[in-house]
Amino acid sequence: MRVQGDRSGHDGAVHVEHLELWKRDPVDCIRELIGNLTFKKNIKYAPYRVYESSDGDNRCWDEMATGDWWWDL
């Protein structure tokens, strides 16, 4: 694929770049990630809440599984 830029070089010619595009089936990608034992301890299957301290006053959000969206879903 040839992509034309919006800038010109010193010679006045528009910058052009040739790109090679790849596509993958997203289901196959997810299947590979879930099935890869390297990620076994890092994949979350259920939402959870994280708090800054044990008293539960300050909630922390740092990943999708800690957000309200997953709980609401």
mmCIF file of the N, C-alpha and C atoms, coordinates in Angstrom:
data_MODEL
# 
_entry.id   MODEL 
# 
loop_
_atom_site.group_PDB 
_atom_site.id 
_atom_site.type_symbol 
_atom_site.label_atom_id 
_atom_site.label_alt_id 
_atom_site.label_comp_id 
_atom_site.label_asym_id 
_atom_site.label_entity_id 
_atom_site.label_seq_id 
_atom_site.pdbx_PDB_ins_code 
_atom_site.Cartn_x 
_atom_site.Cartn_y 
_atom_site.Cartn_z 
_atom_site.occupancy 
_atom_site.B_iso_or_equiv 
_atom_site.pdbx_formal_charge 
_atom_site.auth_seq_id 
_atom_site.auth_comp_id 
_atom_site.auth_asym_id 
_atom_site.auth_atom_id 
_atom_site.pdbx_PDB_model_num 
ATOM 1   N N  . MET A 1 1  ? 0.844   -1.166  0.000  1.00 0.00 ? 1  MET A N  1 
ATOM 2   C CA . MET A 1 1  ? 0.000   0.000   0.000  1.00 0.00 ? 1  MET A CA 1 
ATOM 3   C C  . MET A 1 1  ? 0.894   1.236   0.000  1.00 0.00 ? 1  MET A C  1 
ATOM 4   N N  . ARG A 1 2  ? 0.540   2.215   -0.776 1.00 0.00 ? 2  ARG A N  1 
ATOM 5   C CA . ARG A 1 2  ? 1.295   3.454   -0.892 1.00 0.00 ? 2  ARG A CA 1 
ATOM 6   C C  . ARG A 1 2  ? 0.510   4.553   -0.184 1.00 0.00 ? 2  ARG A C  1 
ATOM 7   N N  . VAL A 1 3  ? 1.159   5.247   0.756  1.00 0.00 ? 3  VAL A N  1 
ATOM 8   C CA . VAL A 1 3  ? 0.519   6.317   1.515  1.00 0.00 ? 3  VAL A CA 1 
ATOM 9   C C  . VAL A 1 3  ? 1.242   7.619   1.219  1.00 0.00 ? 3  VAL A C  1 
ATOM 10  N N  . GLN A 1 4  ? 0.482   8.626   0.832  1.00 0.00 ? 4  GLN A N  1 
ATOM 11  C CA . GLN A 1 4  ? 1.048   9.932   0.528  1.00 0.00 ? 4  GLN A CA 1 
ATOM 12  C C  . GLN A 1 4  ? 0.871   10.836  1.733  1.00 0.00 ? 4  GLN A C  1 
ATOM 13  N N  . GLY A 1 5  ? 1.957   11.477  2.144  1.00 0.00 ? 5  GLY A N  1 
ATOM 14  C CA . GLY A 1 5  ? 1.928   12.343  3.309  1.00 0.00 ? 5  GLY A CA 1 
ATOM 15  C C  . GLY A 1 5  ? 1.432   13.741  3.001  1.00 0.00 ? 5  GLY A C  1 
ATOM 16  N N  . ASP A 1 6  ? 1.446   14.590  4.016  1.00 0.00 ? 6  ASP A N  1 
ATOM 17  C CA . ASP A 1 6  ? 1.003   15.976  3.837  1.00 0.00 ? 6  ASP A CA 1 
ATOM 18  C C  . ASP A 1 6  ? 2.181   16.950  3.889  1.00 0.00 ? 6  ASP A C  1 
ATOM 19  N N  . ARG A 1 7  ? 3.404   16.449  3.785  1.00 0.00 ? 7  ARG A N  1 
ATOM 20  C CA . ARG A 1 7  ? 4.602   17.290  3.800  1.00 0.00 ? 7  ARG A CA 1 
ATOM 21  C C  . ARG A 1 7  ? 5.445   17.012  2.561  1.00 0.00 ? 7  ARG A C  1 
ATOM 22  N N  . SER A 1 8  ? 6.196   18.028  2.183  1.00 0.00 ? 8  SER A N  1 
ATOM 23  C CA . SER A 1 8  ? 7.081   17.901  1.022  1.00 0.00 ? 8  SER A CA 1 
ATOM 24  C C  . SER A 1 8  ? 8.534   17.919  1.474  1.00 0.00 ? 8  SER A C  1 
ATOM 25  N N  . GLY A 1 9  ? 9.373   17.289  0.692  1.00 0.00 ? 9  GLY A N  1 
ATOM 26  C CA . GLY A 1 9  ? 10.807  17.286  0.962  1.00 0.00 ? 9  GLY A CA 1 
ATOM 27  C C  . GLY A 1 9  ? 11.463  18.543  0.418  1.00 0.00 ? 9  GLY A C  1 
ATOM 28  N N  . HIS A 1 10 ? 12.793  18.622  0.524  1.00 0.00 ? 10 HIS A N  1 
ATOM 29  C CA . HIS A 1 10 ? 13.550  19.772  0.022  1.00 0.00 ? 10 HIS A CA 1 
ATOM 30  C C  . HIS A 1 10 ? 13.385  19.964  -1.483 1.00 0.00 ? 10 HIS A C  1 
ATOM 31  N N  . ASP A 1 11 ? 13.137  18.871  -2.180 1.00 0.00 ? 11 ASP A N  1 
ATOM 32  C CA . ASP A 1 11 ? 12.985  18.949  -3.630 1.00 0.00 ? 11 ASP A CA 1 
ATOM 33  C C  . ASP A 1 11 ? 11.550  19.272  -4.059 1.00 0.00 ? 11 ASP A C  1 
ATOM 34  N N  . GLY A 1 12 ? 10.650  19.470  -3.083 1.00 0.00 ? 12 GLY A N  1 
ATOM 35  C CA . GLY A 1 12 ? 9.262   19.798  -3.388 1.00 0.00 ? 12 GLY A CA 1 
ATOM 36  C C  . GLY A 1 12 ? 8.370   18.591  -3.586 1.00 0.00 ? 12 GLY A C  1 
ATOM 37  N N  . ALA A 1 13 ? 8.965   17.410  -3.608 1.00 0.00 ? 13 ALA A N  1 
ATOM 38  C CA . ALA A 1 13 ? 8.173   16.195  -3.795 1.00 0.00 ? 13 ALA A CA 1 
ATOM 39  C C  . ALA A 1 13 ? 7.468   15.817  -2.489 1.00 0.00 ? 13 ALA A C  1 
ATOM 40  N N  . VAL A 1 14 ? 6.223   15.372  -2.610 1.00 0.00 ? 14 VAL A N  1 
ATOM 41  C CA . VAL A 1 14 ? 5.447   14.948  -1.440 1.00 0.00 ? 14 VAL A CA 1 
ATOM 42  C C  . VAL A 1 14 ? 6.031   13.642  -0.907 1.00 0.00 ? 14 VAL A C  1 
ATOM 43  N N  . HIS A 1 15 ? 6.128   13.548  0.404  1.00 0.00 ? 15 HIS A N  1 
ATOM 44  C CA . HIS A 1 15 ? 6.631   12.323  1.030  1.00 0.00 ? 15 HIS A CA 1 
ATOM 45  C C  . HIS A 1 15 ? 5.661   11.171  0.783  1.00 0.00 ? 15 HIS A C  1 
ATOM 46  N N  . VAL A 1 16 ? 6.216   10.038  0.423  1.00 0.00 ? 16 VAL A N  1 
ATOM 47  C CA . VAL A 1 16 ? 5.427   8.840   0.161  1.00 0.00 ? 16 VAL A CA 1 
ATOM 48  C C  . VAL A 1 16 ? 6.061   7.694   0.933  1.00 0.00 ? 16 VAL A C  1 
ATOM 49  N N  . GLU A 1 17 ? 5.207   6.858   1.510  1.00 0.00 ? 17 GLU A N  1 
ATOM 50  C CA . GLU A 1 17 ? 5.703   5.699   2.247  1.00 0.00 ? 17 GLU A CA 1 
ATOM 51  C C  . GLU A 1 17 ? 4.940   4.466   1.774  1.00 0.00 ? 17 GLU A C  1 
ATOM 52  N N  . HIS A 1 18 ? 5.658   3.389   1.621  1.00 0.00 ? 18 HIS A N  1 
ATOM 53  C CA . HIS A 1 18 ? 5.040   2.125   1.238  1.00 0.00 ? 18 HIS A CA 1 
ATOM 54  C C  . HIS A 1 18 ? 4.854   1.292   2.505  1.00 0.00 ? 18 HIS A C  1 
ATOM 55  N N  . LEU A 1 19 ? 3.620   0.880   2.747  1.00 0.00 ? 19 LEU A N  1 
ATOM 56  C CA . LEU A 1 19 ? 3.295   0.123   3.949  1.00 0.00 ? 19 LEU A CA 1 
ATOM 57  C C  . LEU A 1 19 ? 2.839   -1.283  3.597  1.00 0.00 ? 19 LEU A C  1 
ATOM 58  N N  . GLU A 1 20 ? 3.173   -2.204  4.467  1.00 0.00 ? 20 GLU A N  1 
ATOM 59  C CA . GLU A 1 20 ? 2.692   -3.564  4.339  1.00 0.00 ? 20 GLU A CA 1 
ATOM 60  C C  . GLU A 1 20 ? 1.667   -3.775  5.445  1.00 0.00 ? 20 GLU A C  1 
ATOM 61  N N  . LEU A 1 21 ? 0.443   -4.048  5.077  1.00 0.00 ? 21 LEU A N  1 
ATOM 62  C CA . LEU A 1 21 ? -0.624  -4.217  6.061  1.00 0.00 ? 21 LEU A CA 1 
ATOM 63  C C  . LEU A 1 21 ? -0.894  -5.692  6.303  1.00 0.00 ? 21 LEU A C  1 
ATOM 64  N N  . TRP A 1 22 ? -1.120  -6.013  7.559  1.00 0.00 ? 22 TRP A N  1 
ATOM 65  C CA . TRP A 1 22 ? -1.443  -7.369  7.960  1.00 0.00 ? 22 TRP A CA 1 
ATOM 66  C C  . TRP A 1 22 ? -2.773  -7.333  8.685  1.00 0.00 ? 22 TRP A C  1 
ATOM 67  N N  . LYS A 1 23 ? -3.535  -8.377  8.574  1.00 0.00 ? 23 LYS A N  1 
ATOM 68  C CA . LYS A 1 23 ? -4.773  -8.461  9.338  1.00 0.00 ? 23 LYS A CA 1 
ATOM 69  C C  . LYS A 1 23 ? -4.837  -9.811  10.032 1.00 0.00 ? 23 LYS A C  1 
ATOM 70  N N  . ARG A 1 24 ? -5.524  -9.813  11.141 1.00 0.00 ? 24 ARG A N  1 
ATOM 71  C CA . ARG A 1 24 ? -5.673  -11.035 11.927 1.00 0.00 ? 24 ARG A CA 1 
ATOM 72  C C  . ARG A 1 24 ? -7.122  -11.151 12.386 1.00 0.00 ? 24 ARG A C  1 
ATOM 73  N N  . ASP A 1 25 ? -7.564  -12.355 12.596 1.00 0.00 ? 25 ASP A N  1 
ATOM 74  C CA . ASP A 1 25 ? -8.886  -12.597 13.160 1.00 0.00 ? 25 ASP A CA 1 
ATOM 75  C C  . ASP A 1 25 ? -8.805  -12.306 14.657 1.00 0.00 ? 25 ASP A C  1 
ATOM 76  N N  . PRO A 1 26 ? -9.585  -11.338 15.171 1.00 0.00 ? 26 PRO A N  1 
ATOM 77  C CA . PRO A 1 26 ? -9.489  -10.997 16.594 1.00 0.00 ? 26 PRO A CA 1 
ATOM 78  C C  . PRO A 1 26 ? -9.813  -12.167 17.516 1.00 0.00 ? 26 PRO A C  1 
ATOM 79  N N  . VAL A 1 27 ? -10.696 -13.046 17.109 1.00 0.00 ? 27 VAL A N  1 
ATOM 80  C CA . VAL A 1 27 ? -11.023 -14.215 17.943 1.00 0.00 ? 27 VAL A CA 1 
ATOM 81  C C  . VAL A 1 27 ? -9.810  -15.132 18.058 1.00 0.00 ? 27 VAL A C  1 
ATOM 82  N N  . ASP A 1 28 ? -9.094  -15.327 16.966 1.00 0.00 ? 28 ASP A N  1 
ATOM 83  C CA . ASP A 1 28 ? -7.867  -16.131 17.011 1.00 0.00 ? 28 ASP A CA 1 
ATOM 84  C C  . ASP A 1 28 ? -6.822  -15.491 17.926 1.00 0.00 ? 28 ASP A C  1 
ATOM 85  N N  . CYS A 1 29 ? -6.716  -14.164 17.891 1.00 0.00 ? 29 CYS A N  1 
ATOM 86  C CA . CYS A 1 29 ? -5.758  -13.462 18.748 1.00 0.00 ? 29 CYS A CA 1 
ATOM 87  C C  . CYS A 1 29 ? -6.105  -13.649 20.220 1.00 0.00 ? 29 CYS A C  1 
ATOM 88  N N  . ILE A 1 30 ? -7.372  -13.504 20.550 1.00 0.00 ? 30 ILE A N  1 
ATOM 89  C CA . ILE A 1 30 ? -7.808  -13.678 21.946 1.00 0.00 ? 30 ILE A CA 1 
ATOM 90  C C  . ILE A 1 30 ? -7.611  -15.117 22.381 1.00 0.00 ? 30 ILE A C  1 
ATOM 91  N N  . ARG A 1 31 ? -7.925  -16.049 21.499 1.00 0.00 ? 31 ARG A N  1 
ATOM 92  C CA . ARG A 1 31 ? -7.722  -17.470 21.813 1.00 0.00 ? 31 ARG A CA 1 
ATOM 93  C C  . ARG A 1 31 ? -6.249  -17.750 22.118 1.00 0.00 ? 31 ARG A C  1 
ATOM 94  N N  . GLU A 1 32 ? -5.356  -17.143 21.335 1.00 0.00 ? 32 GLU A N  1 
ATOM 95  C CA . GLU A 1 32 ? -3.918  -17.318 21.553 1.00 0.00 ? 32 GLU A CA 1 
ATOM 96  C C  . GLU A 1 32 ? -3.495  -16.726 22.892 1.00 0.00 ? 32 GLU A C  1 
ATOM 97  N N  . LEU A 1 33 ? -3.968  -15.529 23.214 1.00 0.00 ? 33 LEU A N  1 
ATOM 98  C CA . LEU A 1 33 ? -3.602  -14.898 24.488 1.00 0.00 ? 33 LEU A CA 1 
ATOM 99  C C  . LEU A 1 33 ? -4.101  -15.703 25.683 1.00 0.00 ? 33 LEU A C  1 
ATOM 100 N N  . ILE A 1 34 ? -5.358  -16.140 25.637 1.00 0.00 ? 34 ILE A N  1 
ATOM 101 C CA . ILE A 1 34 ? -5.922  -16.895 26.756 1.00 0.00 ? 34 ILE A CA 1 
ATOM 102 C C  . ILE A 1 34 ? -5.240  -18.254 26.898 1.00 0.00 ? 34 ILE A C  1 
ATOM 103 N N  . GLY A 1 35 ? -4.884  -18.861 25.778 1.00 0.00 ? 35 GLY A N  1 
ATOM 104 C CA . GLY A 1 35 ? -4.258  -20.177 25.821 1.00 0.00 ? 35 GLY A CA 1 
ATOM 105 C C  . GLY A 1 35 ? -2.763  -20.161 26.113 1.00 0.00 ? 35 GLY A C  1 
ATOM 106 N N  . ASN A 1 36 ? -2.143  -18.993 26.113 1.00 0.00 ? 36 ASN A N  1 
ATOM 107 C CA . ASN A 1 36 ? -0.707  -18.883 26.334 1.00 0.00 ? 36 ASN A CA 1 
ATOM 108 C C  . ASN A 1 36 ? -0.411  -18.888 27.837 1.00 0.00 ? 36 ASN A C  1 
ATOM 109 N N  . LEU A 1 37 ? 0.290   -19.898 28.311 1.00 0.00 ? 37 LEU A N  1 
ATOM 110 C CA . LEU A 1 37 ? 0.569   -20.042 29.744 1.00 0.00 ? 37 LEU A CA 1 
ATOM 111 C C  . LEU A 1 37 ? 1.428   -18.907 30.300 1.00 0.00 ? 37 LEU A C  1 
ATOM 112 N N  . THR A 1 38 ? 2.128   -18.203 29.438 1.00 0.00 ? 38 THR A N  1 
ATOM 113 C CA . THR A 1 38 ? 2.937   -17.067 29.883 1.00 0.00 ? 38 THR A CA 1 
ATOM 114 C C  . THR A 1 38 ? 2.066   -16.006 30.557 1.00 0.00 ? 38 THR A C  1 
ATOM 115 N N  . PHE A 1 39 ? 0.835   -15.855 30.082 1.00 0.00 ? 39 PHE A N  1 
ATOM 116 C CA . PHE A 1 39 ? -0.063  -14.823 30.590 1.00 0.00 ? 39 PHE A CA 1 
ATOM 117 C C  . PHE A 1 39 ? -1.045  -15.340 31.642 1.00 0.00 ? 39 PHE A C  1 
ATOM 118 N N  . LYS A 1 40 ? -0.916  -16.581 32.037 1.00 0.00 ? 40 LYS A N  1 
ATOM 119 C CA . LYS A 1 40 ? -1.895  -17.213 32.927 1.00 0.00 ? 40 LYS A CA 1 
ATOM 120 C C  . LYS A 1 40 ? -2.163  -16.399 34.198 1.00 0.00 ? 40 LYS A C  1 
ATOM 121 N N  . LYS A 1 41 ? -1.133  -15.878 34.823 1.00 0.00 ? 41 LYS A N  1 
ATOM 122 C CA . LYS A 1 41 ? -1.306  -15.138 36.078 1.00 0.00 ? 41 LYS A CA 1 
ATOM 123 C C  . LYS A 1 41 ? -1.753  -13.694 35.854 1.00 0.00 ? 41 LYS A C  1 
ATOM 124 N N  . ASN A 1 42 ? -1.737  -13.222 34.628 1.00 0.00 ? 42 ASN A N  1 
ATOM 125 C CA . ASN A 1 42 ? -2.047  -11.817 34.349 1.00 0.00 ? 42 ASN A CA 1 
ATOM 126 C C  . ASN A 1 42 ? -3.438  -11.579 33.791 1.00 0.00 ? 42 ASN A C  1 
ATOM 127 N N  . ILE A 1 43 ? -4.115  -12.605 33.307 1.00 0.00 ? 43 ILE A N  1 
ATOM 128 C CA . ILE A 1 43 ? -5.432  -12.439 32.710 1.00 0.00 ? 43 ILE A CA 1 
ATOM 129 C C  . ILE A 1 43 ? -6.487  -12.479 33.807 1.00 0.00 ? 43 ILE A C  1 
ATOM 130 N N  . LYS A 1 44 ? -7.381  -11.502 33.770 1.00 0.00 ? 44 LYS A N  1 
ATOM 131 C CA . LYS A 1 44 ? -8.466  -11.425 34.746 1.00 0.00 ? 44 LYS A CA 1 
ATOM 132 C C  . LYS A 1 44 ? -9.768  -11.844 34.067 1.00 0.00 ? 44 LYS A C  1 
ATOM 133 N N  . TYR A 1 45 ? -10.539 -12.691 34.740 1.00 0.00 ? 45 TYR A N  1 
ATOM 134 C CA . TYR A 1 45 ? -11.796 -13.165 34.187 1.00 0.00 ? 45 TYR A CA 1 
ATOM 135 C C  . TYR A 1 45 ? -13.000 -12.586 34.919 1.00 0.00 ? 45 TYR A C  1 
ATOM 136 N N  . ALA A 1 46 ? -12.758 -11.873 35.990 1.00 0.00 ? 46 ALA A N  1 
ATOM 137 C CA . ALA A 1 46 ? -13.843 -11.293 36.780 1.00 0.00 ? 46 ALA A CA 1 
ATOM 138 C C  . ALA A 1 46 ? -13.400 -9.925  37.291 1.00 0.00 ? 46 ALA A C  1 
ATOM 139 N N  . PRO A 1 47 ? -14.353 -9.016  37.502 1.00 0.00 ? 47 PRO A N  1 
ATOM 140 C CA . PRO A 1 47 ? -13.981 -7.699  38.020 1.00 0.00 ? 47 PRO A CA 1 
ATOM 141 C C  . PRO A 1 47 ? -13.544 -7.789  39.480 1.00 0.00 ? 47 PRO A C  1 
ATOM 142 N N  . TYR A 1 48 ? -12.752 -6.844  39.890 1.00 0.00 ? 48 TYR A N  1 
ATOM 143 C CA . TYR A 1 48 ? -12.319 -6.765  41.285 1.00 0.00 ? 48 TYR A CA 1 
ATOM 144 C C  . TYR A 1 48 ? -12.088 -5.312  41.640 1.00 0.00 ? 48 TYR A C  1 
ATOM 145 N N  . ARG A 1 49 ? -12.096 -5.033  42.922 1.00 0.00 ? 49 ARG A N  1 
ATOM 146 C CA . ARG A 1 49 ? -11.883 -3.657  43.376 1.00 0.00 ? 49 ARG A CA 1 
ATOM 147 C C  . ARG A 1 49 ? -10.562 -3.573  44.121 1.00 0.00 ? 49 ARG A C  1 
ATOM 148 N N  . VAL A 1 50 ? -9.870  -2.471  43.913 1.00 0.00 ? 50 VAL A N  1 
ATOM 149 C CA . VAL A 1 50 ? -8.591  -2.216  44.564 1.00 0.00 ? 50 VAL A CA 1 
ATOM 150 C C  . VAL A 1 50 ? -8.727  -0.934  45.366 1.00 0.00 ? 50 VAL A C  1 
ATOM 151 N N  . TYR A 1 51 ? -8.229  -0.970  46.588 1.00 0.00 ? 51 TYR A N  1 
ATOM 152 C CA . TYR A 1 51 ? -8.283  0.204   47.456 1.00 0.00 ? 51 TYR A CA 1 
ATOM 153 C C  . TYR A 1 51 ? -6.876  0.586   47.879 1.00 0.00 ? 51 TYR A C  1 
ATOM 154 N N  . GLU A 1 52 ? -6.686  1.875   48.098 1.00 0.00 ? 52 GLU A N  1 
ATOM 155 C CA . GLU A 1 52 ? -5.378  2.401   48.474 1.00 0.00 ? 52 GLU A CA 1 
ATOM 156 C C  . GLU A 1 52 ? -4.937  1.912   49.850 1.00 0.00 ? 52 GLU A C  1 
ATOM 157 N N  . SER A 1 53 ? -5.909  1.718   50.726 1.00 0.00 ? 53 SER A N  1 
ATOM 158 C CA . SER A 1 53 ? -5.594  1.244   52.081 1.00 0.00 ? 53 SER A CA 1 
ATOM 159 C C  . SER A 1 53 ? -6.650  0.233   52.517 1.00 0.00 ? 53 SER A C  1 
ATOM 160 N N  . SER A 1 54 ? -6.411  -0.403  53.624 1.00 0.00 ? 54 SER A N  1 
ATOM 161 C CA . SER A 1 54 ? -7.313  -1.461  54.092 1.00 0.00 ? 54 SER A CA 1 
ATOM 162 C C  . SER A 1 54 ? -8.655  -0.931  54.586 1.00 0.00 ? 54 SER A C  1 
ATOM 163 N N  . ASP A 1 55 ? -8.771  0.369   54.870 1.00 0.00 ? 55 ASP A N  1 
ATOM 164 C CA . ASP A 1 55 ? -10.044 0.908   55.341 1.00 0.00 ? 55 ASP A CA 1 
ATOM 165 C C  . ASP A 1 55 ? -11.056 1.082   54.205 1.00 0.00 ? 55 ASP A C  1 
ATOM 166 N N  . GLY A 1 56 ? -10.637 0.968   52.959 1.00 0.00 ? 56 GLY A N  1 
ATOM 167 C CA . GLY A 1 56 ? -11.539 1.011   51.815 1.00 0.00 ? 56 GLY A CA 1 
ATOM 168 C C  . GLY A 1 56 ? -12.045 2.390   51.443 1.00 0.00 ? 56 GLY A C  1 
ATOM 169 N N  . ASP A 1 57 ? -11.373 3.437   51.888 1.00 0.00 ? 57 ASP A N  1 
ATOM 170 C CA . ASP A 1 57 ? -11.827 4.790   51.580 1.00 0.00 ? 57 ASP A CA 1 
ATOM 171 C C  . ASP A 1 57 ? -11.480 5.244   50.159 1.00 0.00 ? 57 ASP A C  1 
ATOM 172 N N  . ASN A 1 58 ? -10.286 4.979   49.715 1.00 0.00 ? 58 ASN A N  1 
ATOM 173 C CA . ASN A 1 58 ? -9.831  5.463   48.407 1.00 0.00 ? 58 ASN A CA 1 
ATOM 174 C C  . ASN A 1 58 ? -9.697  4.311   47.427 1.00 0.00 ? 58 ASN A C  1 
ATOM 175 N N  . ARG A 1 59 ? -10.639 4.266   46.497 1.00 0.00 ? 59 ARG A N  1 
ATOM 176 C CA . ARG A 1 59 ? -10.617 3.216   45.486 1.00 0.00 ? 59 ARG A CA 1 
ATOM 177 C C  . ARG A 1 59 ? -9.651  3.596   44.371 1.00 0.00 ? 59 ARG A C  1 
ATOM 178 N N  . CYS A 1 60 ? -8.976  2.604   43.804 1.00 0.00 ? 60 CYS A N  1 
ATOM 179 C CA . CYS A 1 60 ? -8.023  2.806   42.711 1.00 0.00 ? 60 CYS A CA 1 
ATOM 180 C C  . CYS A 1 60 ? -8.537  2.108   41.458 1.00 0.00 ? 60 CYS A C  1 
ATOM 181 N N  . TRP A 1 61 ? -8.311  2.741   40.315 1.00 0.00 ? 61 TRP A N  1 
ATOM 182 C CA . TRP A 1 61 ? -8.644  2.158   39.022 1.00 0.00 ? 61 TRP A CA 1 
ATOM 183 C C  . TRP A 1 61 ? -7.372  2.125   38.198 1.00 0.00 ? 61 TRP A C  1 
ATOM 184 N N  . ASP A 1 62 ? -7.013  0.945   37.715 1.00 0.00 ? 62 ASP A N  1 
ATOM 185 C CA . ASP A 1 62 ? -5.816  0.884   36.886 1.00 0.00 ? 62 ASP A CA 1 
ATOM 186 C C  . ASP A 1 62 ? -5.938  -0.079  35.710 1.00 0.00 ? 62 ASP A C  1 
ATOM 187 N N  . GLU A 1 63 ? -6.954  -0.906  35.698 1.00 0.00 ? 63 GLU A N  1 
ATOM 188 C CA . GLU A 1 63 ? -7.166  -1.825  34.591 1.00 0.00 ? 63 GLU A CA 1 
ATOM 189 C C  . GLU A 1 63 ? -8.665  -1.970  34.363 1.00 0.00 ? 63 GLU A C  1 
ATOM 190 N N  . MET A 1 64 ? -9.037  -2.521  33.231 1.00 0.00 ? 64 MET A N  1 
ATOM 191 C CA . MET A 1 64 ? -10.453 -2.676  32.909 1.00 0.00 ? 64 MET A CA 1 
ATOM 192 C C  . MET A 1 64 ? -11.197 -3.446  33.996 1.00 0.00 ? 64 MET A C  1 
ATOM 193 N N  . ALA A 1 65 ? -10.574 -4.452  34.567 1.00 0.00 ? 65 ALA A N  1 
ATOM 194 C CA . ALA A 1 65 ? -11.236 -5.287  35.572 1.00 0.00 ? 65 ALA A CA 1 
ATOM 195 C C  . ALA A 1 65 ? -11.503 -4.547  36.880 1.00 0.00 ? 65 ALA A C  1 
ATOM 196 N N  . THR A 1 66 ? -10.858 -3.397  37.092 1.00 0.00 ? 66 THR A N  1 
ATOM 197 C CA . THR A 1 66 ? -11.087 -2.630  38.326 1.00 0.00 ? 66 THR A CA 1 
ATOM 198 C C  . THR A 1 66 ? -12.115 -1.521  38.132 1.00 0.00 ? 66 THR A C  1 
ATOM 199 N N  . GLY A 1 67 ? -12.604 -1.360  36.920 1.00 0.00 ? 67 GLY A N  1 
ATOM 200 C CA . GLY A 1 67 ? -13.547 -0.278  36.629 1.00 0.00 ? 67 GLY A CA 1 
ATOM 201 C C  . GLY A 1 67 ? -14.986 -0.671  36.874 1.00 0.00 ? 67 GLY A C  1 
ATOM 202 N N  . ASP A 1 68 ? -15.851 0.322   36.959 1.00 0.00 ? 68 ASP A N  1 
ATOM 203 C CA . ASP A 1 68 ? -17.270 0.093   37.202 1.00 0.00 ? 68 ASP A CA 1 
ATOM 204 C C  . ASP A 1 68 ? -17.966 -0.566  36.028 1.00 0.00 ? 68 ASP A C  1 
ATOM 205 N N  . TRP A 1 69 ? -17.488 -0.307  34.796 1.00 0.00 ? 69 TRP A N  1 
ATOM 206 C CA . TRP A 1 69 ? -18.126 -0.876  33.623 1.00 0.00 ? 69 TRP A CA 1 
ATOM 207 C C  . TRP A 1 69 ? -18.233 -2.393  33.711 1.00 0.00 ? 69 TRP A C  1 
ATOM 208 N N  . TRP A 1 70 ? -17.158 -3.044  34.111 1.00 0.00 ? 70 TRP A N  1 
ATOM 209 C CA . TRP A 1 70 ? -17.175 -4.511  34.170 1.00 0.00 ? 70 TRP A CA 1 
ATOM 210 C C  . TRP A 1 70 ? -18.138 -4.983  35.262 1.00 0.00 ? 70 TRP A C  1 
ATOM 211 N N  . TRP A 1 71 ? -18.187 -4.273  36.372 1.00 0.00 ? 71 TRP A N  1 
ATOM 212 C CA . TRP A 1 71 ? -19.144 -4.629  37.425 1.00 0.00 ? 71 TRP A CA 1 
ATOM 213 C C  . TRP A 1 71 ? -20.579 -4.466  36.919 1.00 0.00 ? 71 TRP A C  1 
ATOM 214 N N  . ASP A 1 72 ? -20.846 -3.393  36.184 1.00 0.00 ? 72 ASP A N  1 
ATOM 215 C CA . ASP A 1 72 ? -22.192 -3.142  35.668 1.00 0.00 ? 72 ASP A CA 1 
ATOM 216 C C  . ASP A 1 72 ? -22.591 -4.156  34.630 1.00 0.00 ? 72 ASP A C  1 
ATOM 217 N N  . LEU A 1 73 ? -21.628 -4.635  33.867 1.00 0.00 ? 73 LEU A N  1 
ATOM 218 C CA . LEU A 1 73 ? -21.908 -5.596  32.810 1.00 0.00 ? 73 LEU A CA 1 
ATOM 219 C C  . LEU A 1 73 ? -22.371 -6.908  33.402 1.00 0.00 ? 73 LEU A C  1 
# 
